[in-house]
Amino acid sequence: MTQDLTISLTDGKLNIRVAIWIEHEENILVSEFPNNLITLPGGRVKFDEASNDAAIRELYEETGENLENMQLFAIIENFFTLETTCHEILYVYRGTIPYKETYVGIDYDDQKLYWLPKTEIHQLKPQALAQLIHKDDVGVVHIVNRDLNKRYRL
């Protein structure tokens, strides 16, 4: 397949990613990496791949499940520091998958998936994801998130 849309520039990196918001009762499906970073399942968009196709692919790779009832939920412009300054365009899709206690995907990079109570939403990175907890299903929200003073790894 083609390359990820991560581009190194003189001033930093440009990243184009997708994340998938999946709820079950009062929980949200999250992905935690070995460095304790918690975020939504998802990943980088590849060259010549539409963001909605990337969301379907990434979720399947991480859970082994097909994303259903998918809709664009939010677009987050995320500015943060990760070894260098990063400007990320994050497409957040909302959808459903069959509920399971645990998921096993085909490509999960040592991350673990689990259900995080909505009351713990503040743990997610980028922090702007917490703003989506009260969003209704109407329309797409645009959020600008600036975490330039904090270092974290994806």
C-alpha positions as CSV (number, residue, x, y, z in Angstrom):
1,M,0.0,0.0,0.0
2,T,1.0,3.6,-0.3
3,Q,2.8,5.8,2.3
4,D,1.3,7.4,5.4
5,L,0.4,11.1,5.1
6,T,3.1,12.2,7.5
7,I,5.3,14.9,5.9
8,S,8.5,16.3,7.3
9,L,8.8,20.0,6.8
10,T,11.4,22.5,7.8
11,D,9.2,23.8,10.7
12,G,8.0,20.4,11.8
13,K,5.7,17.6,10.6
14,L,2.3,17.6,9.0
15,N,0.2,14.5,9.9
16,I,-3.2,13.5,8.5
17,R,-5.0,11.0,10.7
18,V,-8.4,9.4,11.5
19,A,-9.9,8.4,14.8
20,I,-13.1,6.5,15.5
21,W,-15.5,7.3,18.3
22,I,-17.4,4.2,19.4
23,E,-19.7,4.2,22.4
24,H,-21.2,1.4,24.4
25,E,-23.5,2.4,27.2
26,E,-21.5,4.9,29.3
27,N,-18.1,3.9,27.8
28,I,-15.9,4.8,24.8
29,L,-13.6,2.4,23.0
30,V,-10.0,3.6,23.4
31,S,-6.5,2.6,22.5
32,E,-3.7,2.7,25.0
33,F,-0.1,2.6,23.9
34,P,2.9,1.2,25.9
35,N,3.9,4.8,26.9
36,N,0.4,5.2,28.5
37,L,-0.9,7.5,25.9
38,I,-4.7,7.0,25.6
39,T,-6.5,8.0,22.4
40,L,-9.3,6.8,20.1
41,P,-8.6,3.9,17.8
42,G,-7.4,5.1,14.4
43,G,-4.2,6.0,12.6
44,R,-2.7,7.7,9.6
45,V,-4.3,8.2,6.3
46,K,-2.4,6.8,3.4
47,F,-1.6,8.7,0.2
48,D,-4.5,8.4,-2.3
49,E,-6.8,7.1,0.5
50,A,-10.0,9.0,1.5
51,S,-10.3,9.7,5.2
52,N,-13.5,7.6,5.5
53,D,-11.7,4.6,3.9
54,A,-8.8,5.1,6.3
55,A,-11.2,5.0,9.2
56,I,-12.7,1.7,8.0
57,R,-9.2,0.2,7.4
58,E,-7.7,1.4,10.7
59,L,-10.6,0.2,12.8
60,Y,-10.5,-3.2,11.1
61,E,-6.8,-3.5,11.6
62,E,-7.1,-2.7,15.3
63,T,-10.3,-4.6,16.2
64,G,-11.0,-7.1,13.4
65,E,-14.5,-5.5,13.1
66,N,-16.2,-3.7,10.3
67,L,-17.3,-0.1,11.1
68,E,-21.0,0.4,10.6
69,N,-23.3,3.5,10.7
70,M,-20.2,5.7,10.0
71,Q,-20.5,9.4,9.9
72,L,-18.0,12.3,10.1
73,F,-18.2,13.6,13.6
74,A,-15.5,16.2,14.0
75,I,-12.4,17.7,12.4
76,I,-9.6,18.6,14.9
77,E,-6.6,20.7,13.9
78,N,-4.1,19.5,16.5
79,F,-0.9,21.4,17.2
80,F,1.5,19.6,19.5
81,T,5.1,18.6,20.2
82,L,6.4,15.1,19.4
83,E,10.1,15.3,19.1
84,T,9.3,18.2,16.8
85,T,6.4,20.6,16.3
86,C,3.5,18.9,14.6
87,H,0.4,20.1,12.8
88,E,-2.1,17.4,12.5
89,I,-5.5,17.2,10.8
90,L,-7.6,14.7,12.6
91,Y,-10.9,13.4,11.1
92,V,-13.0,11.9,13.8
93,Y,-15.7,9.5,12.6
94,R,-18.5,8.0,14.7
95,G,-19.8,4.6,14.2
96,T,-20.7,1.2,15.7
97,I,-19.2,-2.3,15.9
98,P,-20.4,-5.4,17.6
99,Y,-19.8,-5.1,21.4
100,K,-17.0,-7.3,22.8
101,E,-15.1,-7.1,26.1
102,T,-11.9,-7.3,24.2
103,Y,-10.9,-6.9,20.5
104,V,-8.0,-8.5,18.6
105,G,-7.0,-6.9,15.4
106,I,-4.5,-7.8,12.8
107,D,-2.2,-4.8,13.3
108,Y,-2.3,-3.2,16.8
109,D,1.4,-2.1,17.4
110,D,1.4,-3.3,21.1
111,Q,-1.6,-1.0,21.9
112,K,-4.5,-2.4,23.9
113,L,-8.1,-1.6,23.3
114,Y,-10.6,-1.3,26.1
115,W,-13.8,0.5,27.2
116,L,-13.1,3.8,29.1
117,P,-15.9,5.2,31.2
118,K,-17.1,8.5,29.8
119,T,-16.3,10.1,33.2
120,E,-12.6,9.5,32.4
121,I,-12.7,11.2,29.0
122,H,-10.2,13.8,30.1
123,Q,-7.5,11.1,29.8
124,L,-7.7,11.1,26.0
125,K,-5.1,12.8,23.7
126,P,-5.5,15.1,22.1
127,Q,-7.4,16.8,24.9
128,A,-9.9,18.3,22.4
129,L,-11.5,14.9,22.1
130,A,-13.0,15.4,25.6
131,Q,-15.1,18.3,24.0
132,L,-16.9,15.7,21.9
133,I,-18.6,14.0,24.9
134,H,-21.5,16.4,24.7
135,K,-21.7,16.7,21.0
136,D,-25.0,15.7,19.4
137,D,-25.3,13.8,16.1
138,V,-26.1,16.9,14.0
139,G,-23.4,18.3,11.9
140,V,-19.6,18.2,12.0
141,V,-17.7,20.3,14.6
142,H,-14.3,21.9,13.9
143,I,-12.0,22.2,16.9
144,V,-8.5,23.8,17.1
145,N,-6.4,22.2,19.8
146,R,-3.0,23.7,20.8
147,D,-0.9,21.5,23.1
148,L,2.5,22.9,22.0
149,N,3.8,23.2,25.5
150,K,3.2,19.5,26.3
151,R,5.2,16.6,24.9
152,Y,3.5,13.3,24.1
153,R,4.0,10.5,21.7
154,L,1.6,8.9,19.3
